[in-house]
Amino acid sequence: MSESTVKKSGLVVLVGRPNVGKSTLLNAILKEEISIVTPKAQTTRDQVRGILNEDRGQIVFIDTPGVHRARDGGINAYMIQEVRKALDGPDLVLYLIDPASKEAAEQALLDHLKLADAPLVIVINKSDQRLKHPEQFAWIEKWIETCRTALEGTKCRLLGVSEIAAAKDVGVTELVDALFRNMPEGEPLFPETDILTDRPTRFVVSEMIRKQLFMKLGDELPYSCAVEIMSFKENEKPINIHAMIYVERDSQKGMVIGAGGKKIKDIGMGARKEIEALLGERIFLDLRVKVMEGWTSESEKMKHLGYVLEKGKSGARR
């Protein structure tokens, strides 16, 4: 078999601190918004898989929540749990760095990388800022050497360093080329179709609604919100979708609804536009708001909303 016909297949995990650009990179690679992106940190809560199919093979990317120092239990610990699970058994790890970060802030990430089960490529994002803000990049070279030394003797050895500007699609093609060169030969992990994610449509729709909560609400409130799709009637015209937005307190419910229902209407309009673009059809979207006290900290309530915190997984650093 010639080299040109050899198919590559592999799993690549994207990790980094909150708001470093992991979801932006995944969307740039796939040319679609698979993982929601907002200006606020810690938008991603779950693993989101994006599937890239090309003539040379298939790469499955896993976007993960931003790594932070999580308190014991609760939704923050769930997010760190998702990162740890993703680092168990991929073919390659992409560690994204924002030049505006600092060594001390990155230490939590390095602690997780020491436990990773695959080699590493460090990706410096926002490289287009190098000429404008060269001082922000001064610490990175030293940090790369710190990582190289700290990871010696682990499975997460450093293979190389790339620079990109994901939001401007700079360096993304070259990065994907490098990833394919490092992928093993093999059969695709998922059927080679035009499907870009293994997540069900309900999940993607709920994420699009949650995105609007981040975009339309204040700085803190979206972190106390969760979305559940109550019904999804694809056979109706327009497609009929009913969703529940959960908050933790009565005061938050009023803020999501807004005076005269203006805020919830605005959220619904933004979500409906994106969902219709995704589905290629008109939809009817009904949004309701309900109080579920303590859902971000009580495991059974989290489980009801799809955030299953495994026993013994506190989320604190090991």
N, C-alpha and C positions, 0 to 999 in steps of 0.2 A: 504494500500500500504506500503510495507516495505521501510525502509530508503534507502536501496541499489538501489531501483528502482525510487526514487524520483528524478526528473530532476530539475536541477538548470539552471537559465538563468539570465543574467545581462549585464550591460554596465559599463565598466571600462575606465576611462580617465587617460592618462599618461600626467603629466605636469612636468615642470622643466625648468631650465635655458638652454640657448643654449649649445649644445654639451655635455649634461649631460649623454646621453646614452639611451634616450627614444626609439628611432628607433632601436637601437641595442637590447634592451630588447624585443620589439615587435617581431623582427625577430627571436630572440632566443626562444621565446615562440612558435611561429608558425613553426619554423624550415625552414623558407623560407625568402628571402629578399623581404618583402612587402613594407617596407618604406626605402627609399634610405639612405645610411650612407656614409658620407665622413669625413675626418679629420677636415674640416672647420665647424665653428659654423653657426647656422641658415640655415642649408641645407633644413629643412622641412618648407614649406610655407603653406600647406593645412592640414586640418584634413585628416588622413588616417586611415581607419577602417580595423582591422584585426579580423578574425572570427575563434575562437577556438572551435571545436566540439569534445566532448569526450562522453563516455558512461554516465558520471555523469551530462552532460548538455552542455550548450553553453555559452561562454563568448565573448562578442564583445568588443575589445579594440579600443580606439581612440588615435592615436598618434597625438600630437599637436606641433605647432611651439614653439621654445624656448621663454620663457618670458623675455622681455627686456624693457627698458624704450623707448617707441616708440615716434617718432615725430608725430605731428598732420598730419593726412592724409597719403596717399601713401601706398606702399607695406608693410612697417613696421607696420602701423596701421591695415592693413588687417590681418596680422599674429596675432596680439594681439586680434583682433576681433574673429578669429577662436578659440583661447583659451577660450575666454569668453563664446562663444556659446557652446563649448564642456562641460563646467562646469555647464551648465544649465540642470539638470535632469538626471545625471548618477546614478548608484547604488553605485559606489565607486570611489574615486579619489586616484591615486598613484602619490605621489609627490617625484620625484627622486632628490637626492642630490649628487653632486660630492664633495668629501672631499677637493679638491683643491680650492673650492669656499670659500666665506667669508660671514659672517652674513649680512653685508651691501648690498652685491650683491643679497642676497636672499629676501630682504625686498619687492621687487616688486612682487615676487611670493606670499608672504603672503598676500599682499593687494588683490590679486585675489582670494585666497583661502577663505577669509572672505565672499566672495559673492557666493561661491560654494554651490551647492544644494545636497551634499552627504557627508557621512563620509569619513575619510582620513586615508591612510596608508602611512607613510614616508618610502621610500626605499633608503637606503644608497648604492650607486653603487660603484664599484671599491674597494670592501672590501678586495680584495687580496693585496692591497697596505698598509694595516694596519701595518704589521710588518716592512715593508720597510720605510714607511713614517708616523710614529705614530703622528708626530706633525700636520699633515694635518687633523687629526680626532679630535683634542683637542676641537675645537669650536662646534662640532656637538651636543654633549649632551646638552650644554646650549641652543643651537638654538632650539632643540626639545622642551625643556621646554618653551621657548619663544612662539613657535607655539601653544603648548597646552593651554597656558594661553590666548593668543590672540584669539584663536578660541572658547573659552568657550562661550556658549550661541548662537553659530551659528549652522547651519546644518552640517558644516564641522568639526565635532568633531573628535579628533584623536583616532583611534582604536588601532593602534600599530605601531611597527617599524620593518623593515626587512633589512637584509644586503645581497647583492648579488654582483657578478662580472659578469655582463651581457655578456661582450665580451668573457668570458671564460666559460659561461654557469654554473656558480657556484651559487647555491641558487635559481635558476630559478624555478625548479620543486617544491621546498618547498613553494615558493611564490605563484605559481599557486594553489597549494593545499589550501593555506590559503584563496585565493580569492574565490575558490569554496565554502569553508565553510561559507563565508560571502555573497554569492549570494542568492537572494530570489528564492523560487520555482516558476516555470513557464515554459511556452512554449518558444521554441527558437525564437529569434527575426528575424532570417533569416533561410531559408530552410537548413536542415542538409545535406549538400553536401560536396564535396571536395574543394569548392571554398573558398579561404582564405581571400578575400576582396570583398566589394561591389563596389569598384571602377571599372569603365570600363577598358577594355584592353588598349584603347587609352591613358587613363590617366597614367597607369602604364608604358607604352612604352615611353611617353613623359618624365616621371620622370627618366627613365633609361638614356635617352639622357641628361637630365639636370644633372644627376649625373656625367656624363663624362665631362661636362663643369667645374664642381667643381674640378674634378680630374686632368684635363689636362691644365687648364688655371691658371693664376696668382691669388693672394690672393683676389683681389677686383673685378675683371671682372665678375666672375660668378653671383654676386649679381645684375648685370645690364642685365642679360640674362633671357629670357623666351623662352619656347618651345611650338609651336603649331603644332599638327598633321594635315596636310593639306589633306591627303588621306591615307586610310588604306584598301587595297584591299586583303581581306583574301582568295578570291577564286582563285587568281593567284598563280602560282607556279614558282619561290618562292613568298612568300607573299610580296607584293609591298607596301612600306611605304615611304611617302614623308613628311618631317617635315621642319618647318621654325624656325630658331633660331633668336630671336629678340634681338637687342642691342639698346643702346640709342644714340650712336655717331658713325660717320664714322670711327674714329680712332679705336673704339672697333671692328667694323666689320673686319678691316684688321687684328687685333690681333687674332680673332676667326678663320679666314681663314688661316692665316699664310703664310709664304713665299712659293710661288709655290703651295699653297693649302695643305701644309704638316700638319698643325694643324687640319684643319677640317677633313682631312682624318684620322688622329689619333683618333679624337673624334668619328668619324663614326665607325671605327674598334672596339673600345671599347664598344660602344653602341650595335652594331650588335651582338657581342658575347653574351652579356647579354640578349638581346631580343630573340635571337634564343634559348637560354637555357630556357627562360620563355615559349615560344610558342611551343618548341619542333619541330620546322621546320626551314628550311632555309628562309632567308628574303633578299630582296633587299632594302637597306636603302639609300634614297637620302636626303641629308641635304643641306639646303640653309641658307644664312644669310641676314637679312634685318634690316635696321635702322628704329626704331619707337621712335622718340625723346620724352623724358619725360614720357615713359610708366610707370616707377616706382612711379610717383607722380600724374599723371593725371587720374582721376577716370574713364573716358570713355575709355581710352586706356587700363587701367587695366581690365575693364569689358570685353573688346574684348578678352583678354587673359585668362578670367575665374576667375579673382580676383575681386569679386564684393564687394566693400566697402559700407556698408549700410549707409544711410543718418543719420547724427548725431553721427556717430561712428568715432571719431577722432583717437582713439587708445591711447590717453593720459590717465593717471591713474585717476580713479574716486575717 
